[in-house]
Structure formats: structure tokens, C-alpha cells
């Protein structure tokens, strides 16, 4: 069991997942987002390589357009 904090809310997953899988799970694919893992921005090019582990603190910011 993997316990994560996502934008301050606890979430559990049955097994380790990577950031790409997390984005899919949260239905954020195709959106302009920035993800921070334990205080460090994760480049989009590394989403599939970053395996999330128990206790990771994730912050996700979704860009909103406007004028």
C-alpha cells in the first residue's frame, strides 16, 4: 500500500505508481499542469520515470487560461 499526500489530501494506492499513471488516475491528461514532488518540480519528460513511494508529498497546479 502506497500512501501519498496530493494537494494536502491523503490518497492510497495498491502498488507503486509513476506520475504518468497518477495524472491518468486524476483525469488530468492533456491539461497544462505542473507537478511538485517533495518540494521539487518534476519535468514532464520525467513523469513516466518518477515512481512515487509511500509518504511522497505531491502538489499539482493546473494552469487556467483567462484574460
PyMOL commands that set and color helices and strands:
alter all, ss='L'
color gray80, all
select helices_A, chain A and resi 19-25+44-46
alter helices_A, ss='H'
color red, helices_A
select strands_A, chain A and resi 2-6+9-13+17-18+33-37+40-42+51-52+57-62
alter strands_A, ss='S'
color yellow, strands_A
deselect
rebuild
show_as cartoon
